[in-house]
Amino acid sequence: MGKPWVAIIGLGEDGLAGLSDASREALGRAEIIFGGPRHLALVGAGDKGHAWPVPFSVVPVLVCKGQNVAILASGDPFWFGAGSSLTAHLQRDEWQAFPAPSTFQLAAAQLGWRMEDITCHGLHAAPFARLRPVLTKGARAICLLRDGDAPQALAAWLTDQGFAANLTVLECLGGPNQRIRQTTTGAFALTGIKAPVAMALEITAGKGLPRASGLDDTLFANDGQITKRPVRALTLSALAPRAGEVLWDIGAGSGSISVEWCLAGGRAVAFELRSDRAINIRANAASFGIDHRLTCIEGPASENLSAHPTPDAVFVGGGGNAALYDQLWQILPAGTRIVANGVTLETESLLAAQHAQRGGSLLRIDLAQAAPLGRMRGWDAARPVVQWSVTR
């Protein structure tokens, strides 16, 4: 048998009738067929069929090397499908792909929505909070859901988050059992919903998260150990997050810097010595829907840094000392951005010394807010913050 030995085939609800000639040919050559029970039934896999194990694993496929194997997945196998989970373990010449229209495309076609104007989400096993970064009035999204109970649960979650939306529930798209029904978050009463199911959202009311740096402090679970909003905005500006980059957040406190870094499209590792604050960090990650991007590590940062992916930027919000900066200078590659904040005289002296030794920029941030002063108002000054930023 020559390569490729794996055919990854996208399948619609119309089964064999909807497959291209090339897909049918690849399926016909297969000695073993993997897929969900529904997929196997749609193509009449018979004795060749093998259902995916629970929990999901690609190992049963990999041990079949040397035989012709077909993989069945809904629609486009590389859009919230099993395709990339498998190909990560294969050489490029070991597999072929035969995608079909995805549920997202089928739903958009039914609704008349431009694909480039919507967001698409796979919420089969992910929390609804993954939607939080994209929700705002006027936003449109299509969500793949776990089962027939999930649409009502999602409608209730949206209401709890303060959003109203027009909803379209789309069942078994592209097949003989296709059904499309419309409702709203406030009037959801649909029953008998069958999987596979997707729900399209059009947000009609509600305030989403601001996209500029410096979210309101009250949005974060914290014990007072939080980089306050104006200073956080300046800090994130200095850190300059970019999509796909990694941040080390040392002495993370509430994790507010890490959260906003992740909302900008990056990934973060938050190092926190205290377990009670680590609880807040994880709670904030879950609340903002970025717990898949933010990892919290408890314990001394200096003992744990090397076990994690090399960062593009480092923020030191607490626990900084000369030994830590020496360690960072030794292990970080050239080009890594480092930002450190301090409020005590001792930390100010430390950062001034680091600036003198290693260069960069030293900034003093003095902020004051208007507050009652007798029958009038006066300025209530916050403790000044000294910020050192440098590129390794």
CORVENJO-V847339 format. One record per backbone hydrogen bond with DSSP energy under -1.0 kcal/mol. CO is the residue of the C=O (numbers start at 1). NH is the residue of the N-H. E is the energy in kcal/mol with one decimal. If there is no record, write none. Layout:
CO_NH_E + CO_NH_E
This chain:
5_69_-2.9 + 6_96_-2.1 + 7_71_-3.4 + 8_98_-3.1 + 9_73_-2.1 + 11_75_-2.2 + 12_15_-1.7 + 14_17_-1.1 + 15_18_-1.3 + 16_19_-1.3 + 20_24_-2.5 + 21_25_-2.3 + 22_26_-2.2 + 23_27_-2.5 + 24_28_-2.6 + 25_29_-1.5 + 32_70_-2.6 + 33_50_-2.6 + 34_72_-2.9 + 35_52_-1.1 + 36_40_-2.6 + 37_41_-2.0 + 38_42_-2.1 + 39_43_-1.4 + 40_45_-2.4 + 45_48_-1.6 + 46_49_-1.4 + 48_33_-2.6 + 50_35_-1.6 + 58_61_-1.0 + 58_62_-1.9 + 59_63_-1.9 + 61_64_-2.0 + 62_65_-1.3 + 64_67_-1.7 + 68_31_-2.8 + 68_32_-1.6 + 69_7_-2.6 + 70_34_-3.0 + 71_9_-3.5 + 73_11_-3.0 + 75_100_-1.5 + 76_79_-1.9 + 77_83_-2.4 + 82_86_-1.6 + 83_87_-2.6 + 84_88_-1.4 + 86_89_-2.2 + 87_90_-1.5 + 91_94_-2.2 + 94_5_-1.3 + 94_6_-2.0 + 96_8_-3.1 + 98_10_-2.9 + 102_106_-2.4 + 103_107_-2.7 + 104_108_-2.6 + 105_109_-2.2 + 106_110_-1.7 + 107_111_-1.9 + 108_112_-1.8 + 108_113_-1.9 + 114_117_-1.4 + 115_118_-1.4 + 119_142_-2.2 + 121_144_-2.8 + 127_130_-1.8 + 128_131_-2.4 + 129_132_-1.6 + 131_134_-2.0 + 136_139_-2.4 + 139_203_-2.5 + 140_119_-1.6 + 141_201_-3.2 + 142_121_-2.4 + 143_199_-2.4 + 144_123_-2.3 + 149_153_-1.6 + 150_154_-2.8 + 151_155_-2.3 + 152_156_-2.2 + 153_157_-2.2 + 154_158_-2.5 + 155_159_-1.8 + 156_160_-2.4 + 157_161_-1.7 + 158_163_-2.6 + 159_162_-1.6 + 164_204_-2.5 + 164_205_-1.6 + 165_185_-1.9 + 166_202_-1.8 + 167_183_-2.7 + 168_200_-2.8 + 169_181_-2.4 + 170_198_-2.5 + 171_179_-1.9 + 172_175_-1.6 + 175_178_-1.6 + 179_171_-3.1 + 181_169_-3.0 + 183_167_-3.0 + 196_172_-2.9 + 197_145_-2.3 + 198_170_-3.0 + 199_143_-2.6 + 200_168_-2.0 + 201_141_-2.1 + 202_166_-2.5 + 203_138_-2.7 + 205_164_-2.4 + 216_219_-1.8 + 217_220_-1.8 + 224_226_-1.6 + 228_232_-3.4 + 229_233_-2.4 + 230_234_-1.8 + 231_235_-2.5 + 232_236_-2.9 + 233_237_-1.8 + 234_238_-1.8 + 235_239_-2.4 + 236_240_-2.0 + 242_245_-2.0 + 245_267_-2.9 + 246_312_-2.9 + 246_313_-1.6 + 247_269_-2.7 + 248_315_-3.0 + 249_271_-3.0 + 250_317_-2.6 + 250_318_-1.3 + 252_255_-2.5 + 255_259_-2.7 + 256_260_-2.2 + 257_261_-2.2 + 258_262_-2.5 + 259_263_-2.3 + 261_266_-1.5 + 262_265_-2.0 + 265_244_-2.5 + 267_247_-2.3 + 268_295_-2.5 + 269_249_-2.8 + 270_297_-3.3 + 271_251_-1.7 + 271_252_-2.1 + 272_299_-1.7 + 274_278_-1.8 + 275_279_-1.7 + 276_280_-1.2 + 277_281_-2.3 + 278_282_-2.3 + 279_283_-2.2 + 280_284_-2.7 + 281_285_-2.3 + 282_286_-2.2 + 283_287_-2.5 + 284_288_-2.3 + 285_290_-2.4 + 290_293_-1.8 + 290_294_-1.4 + 293_268_-2.2 + 295_270_-3.2 + 297_272_-2.6 + 301_304_-1.9 + 301_305_-1.6 + 304_307_-1.1 + 305_308_-1.8 + 312_337_-2.1 + 313_248_-2.0 + 314_339_-2.7 + 315_250_-3.1 + 316_341_-2.0 + 321_325_-2.0 + 322_326_-2.3 + 323_327_-2.3 + 324_328_-2.8 + 325_329_-2.3 + 326_330_-1.4 + 327_331_-2.1 + 328_332_-2.4 + 333_336_-1.6 + 336_392_-3.3 + 337_314_-2.7 + 338_390_-2.6 + 339_316_-2.5 + 340_388_-2.6 + 342_386_-2.9 + 344_348_-2.5 + 345_349_-2.3 + 346_350_-2.1 + 347_351_-2.8 + 348_352_-2.3 + 349_353_-2.1 + 350_354_-2.2 + 351_355_-2.4 + 352_356_-2.1 + 353_357_-2.1 + 354_358_-3.3 + 355_359_-2.0 + 361_389_-2.5 + 363_387_-3.5 + 365_385_-2.3 + 367_382_-2.8 + 369_380_-3.2 + 371_378_-2.9 + 373_376_-2.0 + 376_373_-3.3 + 378_371_-2.7 + 380_369_-2.1 + 385_365_-3.7 + 386_342_-1.9 + 387_363_-3.0 + 388_340_-2.7 + 389_361_-3.3 + 390_338_-3.2
